[in-house]
Structure formats: structure tokens, C-alpha cells
């Protein structure tokens, strides 16, 4: 995984749904688990959501938190 892709995913804004406007990094884990069970959307956003699911599942938030851009 390219570090730039991780940084981009962490800072991506959720474009729809209950958490629209939040960065993917700040999505609650149960929401990502729901996507995992229902299927991630196609395309780049789905790939980014899947990556955030894996980051949270494996407890890596502390590792990627420094990649967050200033809000």
C-alpha cells in the first residue's frame, strides 16, 4: 500500500449517508463493520472505506493519526 493512498484515505470526506462530511478516519468502527458485511461501494471510495475498516480492525489508528491534515 502506497503511503500517499493511506494519507488520502484518512483525510477523505464521507460524501453521503449518516456521517456525510466526516473524514473516513473519524467514522465509527460499527459503521465500517456494517459496510464490510453489506459490501463496500464500488470504486475508490469503497477501497478507502475497506482500508479504514482494516486500520480500525487492527487497532492502527495511532499509527495513521499523524497523517490527518489540519482541520
MARSE-23518 format. One line per field, with one value per residue: x, y, z of N, C-alpha, C, O in turn. Coordinates in Angstrom, 3 decimals. Example, Ala and Ser with C-alpha at 12.3 -4.5 7.8 and 13.67 -1.06 7.14 Angstrom:
2
nX c(13.190/12.850)
nY c(-5.690/-2.250)
nZ c(7.800/7.080)
caX c(12.300/13.670)
caY c(-4.500/-1.060)
caZ c(7.800/7.140)
cX c(13.200/12.900)
cY c(-3.300/0.030)
cZ c(7.800/7.870)
oX c(14.236/13.409)
oY c(-3.319/1.138)
oZ c(8.465/8.039)
***
This chain:
71
nX c(0.847/0.581/1.977/0.929/-1.629/-2.785/-2.695/-4.390/-6.800/-7.316/-7.872/-10.006/-13.276/-16.407/-18.905/-21.680/-24.684/-25.290/-23.030/-22.036/-19.744/-17.852/-14.454/-13.033/-11.418/-12.563/-14.908/-17.171/-16.272/-18.330/-19.916/-18.213/-17.912/-20.504/-20.600/-18.677/-20.012/-22.240/-21.196/-18.794/-19.012/-18.627/-15.516/-13.092/-13.808/-14.959/-12.720/-11.169/-12.793/-12.717/-10.022/-9.920/-11.542/-9.884/-7.728/-8.906/-9.897/-7.541/-6.459/-4.860/-5.089/-3.592/-1.214/-1.743/-2.892/-1.157/-1.167/-3.381/-4.702/-4.552/-7.495)
nY c(-1.186/2.113/4.870/7.427/6.840/5.893/8.202/9.829/8.381/8.497/11.185/11.601/12.795/11.695/11.244/10.818/9.682/8.859/9.835/11.844/14.290/13.874/12.925/9.935/8.667/9.327/7.923/5.829/2.617/0.546/1.384/1.012/-1.729/-2.493/-1.716/-3.511/-5.943/-5.588/-4.883/-2.927/0.256/0.515/1.286/3.940/5.121/2.950/1.298/2.891/2.977/0.276/0.061/1.758/0.259/-1.996/-0.747/0.149/-2.276/-3.603/-2.030/0.236/2.971/4.872/4.791/5.840/8.288/10.601/11.321/12.797/15.725/19.184/20.480)
nZ c(0.000/-0.882/0.817/0.328/-0.547/1.789/3.375/1.849/2.057/4.823/5.120/3.442/2.774/3.872/1.551/1.643/3.348/6.838/8.130/6.510/5.441/7.395/8.031/6.745/8.570/10.991/11.101/12.848/14.127/14.141/11.974/9.790/10.003/9.381/6.656/5.757/6.084/4.443/2.026/0.455/-1.224/-4.829/-6.513/-5.863/-3.374/-2.021/-1.789/-0.117/2.174/2.864/3.494/5.748/7.416/7.836/9.115/11.512/12.513/13.082/15.024/14.387/14.493/15.944/14.585/12.048/12.612/12.696/10.029/9.473/8.075/9.021/10.463)
caX c(0.000/1.299/1.697/0.070/-3.001/-3.249/-2.938/-5.581/-7.968/-7.529/-8.385/-11.170/-14.545/-17.529/-19.785/-23.107/-25.115/-25.404/-21.793/-21.579/-18.982/-16.780/-13.329/-13.162/-10.714/-13.432/-16.116/-17.165/-15.981/-19.536/-20.350/-17.330/-18.264/-21.743/-20.214/-17.974/-20.995/-23.173/-20.428/-18.337/-19.400/-17.591/-14.598/-12.065/-14.361/-15.081/-11.369/-10.748/-13.564/-12.174/-8.747/-10.211/-12.028/-8.716/-6.952/-9.608/-9.954/-6.232/-6.011/-3.748/-5.454/-2.470/-0.153/-2.104/-3.391/-0.312/-1.398/-4.529/-4.415/-5.162/-8.901)
caY c(0.000/3.369/5.775/8.537/6.331/5.839/9.591/10.289/7.700/9.017/12.548/11.638/13.171/10.808/12.082/10.530/8.880/9.375/10.503/12.727/15.441/13.447/12.215/8.487/8.299/9.569/7.096/4.824/1.242/-0.218/1.803/0.322/-3.152/-2.623/-1.707/-4.770/-7.030/-5.299/-4.657/-1.557/0.776/0.301/2.382/4.425/5.302/1.623/0.853/3.671/2.508/-1.037/0.319/2.270/-0.900/-2.788/0.044/0.121/-3.663/-3.996/-1.097/1.036/4.396/5.667/4.804/6.701/9.589/11.735/11.649/13.692/17.129/20.124/20.744)
caZ c(0.000/-1.025/1.948/-0.117/-0.586/3.176/3.778/1.138/2.632/6.169/5.007/2.553/3.408/3.539/0.726/1.756/4.490/8.200/8.525/5.431/5.912/8.306/7.429/6.901/9.799/12.136/11.056/13.920/13.693/13.771/10.634/8.844/10.085/8.605/5.242/5.478/5.972/3.342/0.809/0.276/-2.533/-5.842/-6.825/-4.945/-2.032/-1.423/-1.425/1.041/3.330/3.217/4.151/7.085/8.180/8.240/10.075/12.805/12.949/13.589/16.055/13.872/14.442/16.456/13.579/10.919/13.084/12.286/8.621/9.358/7.767/9.972/10.125)
cX c(0.884/0.961/0.804/-1.389/-3.595/-3.587/-4.205/-6.849/-8.312/-8.209/-9.608/-12.434/-15.634/-18.576/-21.281/-23.400/-25.105/-24.187/-21.206/-20.872/-17.873/-15.651/-13.500/-12.482/-11.625/-14.736/-16.059/-16.962/-17.244/-20.073/-19.512/-17.600/-19.544/-21.442/-19.535/-18.963/-21.940/-22.473/-20.066/-18.793/-18.281/-16.674/-13.667/-12.592/-14.495/-13.738/-10.875/-11.496/-13.053/-10.833/-8.972/-10.753/-10.839/-7.871/-7.602/-9.668/-8.653/-5.649/-4.861/-4.044/-4.301/-1.358/-0.476/-2.609/-2.490/-0.512/-2.590/-4.076/-5.094/-6.580/-9.197)
cY c(1.237/4.303/6.961/8.100/6.264/7.248/10.129/9.669/8.264/10.381/12.683/11.965/12.201/11.630/11.861/9.821/9.625/10.202/11.370/13.933/15.097/12.806/10.723/8.013/8.392/8.774/6.071/3.415/0.452/0.137/1.103/-1.181/-3.410/-2.634/-3.021/-5.911/-6.839/-5.182/-3.182/-1.056/0.551/1.517/2.753/4.586/3.961/1.076/1.590/3.246/1.147/-0.879/0.834/1.161/-1.716/-2.054/-0.041/-1.295/-4.091/-3.007/-0.196/2.536/5.283/5.803/5.789/8.084/10.764/12.151/12.570/15.110/17.994/20.454/22.204)
cZ c(0.000/0.155/1.558/-0.196/0.817/3.649/3.122/1.735/4.004/6.127/4.109/3.348/2.935/2.795/0.928/3.071/5.808/8.614/7.413/6.033/6.887/7.502/7.679/8.184/11.015/12.084/12.184/13.362/13.354/12.381/9.559/8.841/9.294/7.113/4.869/5.274/4.787/1.993/0.691/-1.093/-3.551/-5.969/-5.690/-3.520/-1.314/-0.977/-0.179/2.302/3.806/3.942/5.573/7.987/8.702/9.277/11.454/13.371/13.614/14.602/15.637/13.818/14.896/15.429/12.460/11.343/12.692/10.813/8.415/9.064/8.827/9.516/10.153)
oX c(1.814/-0.214/0.014/-2.289/-4.777/-4.637/-5.001/-7.857/-9.485/-9.025/-10.190/-12.630/-15.757/-19.087/-22.082/-22.494/-24.936/-24.317/-19.997/-21.340/-17.030/-15.871/-14.045/-12.935/-11.477/-15.588/-14.999/-17.425/-17.242/-20.624/-20.044/-17.524/-19.659/-21.971/-19.784/-18.775/-22.393/-23.094/-20.922/-18.944/-17.118/-17.029/-13.479/-11.906/-14.177/-13.629/-10.247/-10.903/-12.967/-10.550/-8.293/-10.459/-10.800/-7.357/-6.918/-9.508/-8.660/-4.488/-3.982/-3.320/-4.056/-0.645/0.411/-2.739/-3.007/-0.067/-2.798/-3.177/-6.079/-6.828/-10.331)
oY c(1.364/4.506/7.439/8.900/6.549/7.470/10.809/10.356/8.483/10.700/13.764/11.467/11.928/12.610/12.650/9.418/10.843/11.165/11.600/14.521/15.945/12.226/10.310/7.055/7.622/8.947/5.504/3.084/-0.264/-0.722/0.657/-1.828/-4.429/-3.470/-3.576/-6.749/-7.817/-5.363/-2.305/-1.848/0.413/2.628/2.018/4.229/3.854/0.464/0.998/3.163/0.897/-1.605/0.398/1.129/-2.080/-2.670/-0.275/-1.490/-4.845/-3.127/0.104/3.287/6.332/6.806/6.492/8.968/11.837/13.226/13.076/15.634/17.589/20.678/22.609)
oZ c(0.797/0.458/2.373/0.061/1.008/4.251/3.770/1.901/4.307/6.992/4.018/4.457/1.741/3.338/0.427/3.800/5.870/9.370/7.384/7.008/7.181/6.439/8.703/8.810/11.964/12.955/12.446/12.270/12.353/11.692/8.542/7.797/8.613/6.382/3.799/4.392/4.193/0.945/0.813/-2.023/-3.174/-5.574/-4.721/-2.562/-0.130/0.085/0.698/3.377/5.008/4.894/6.503/9.182/9.877/10.211/12.450/14.576/14.587/14.994/16.445/13.163/14.300/15.403/11.975/10.496/12.381/10.410/7.312/9.721/9.444/8.332/9.895)
***
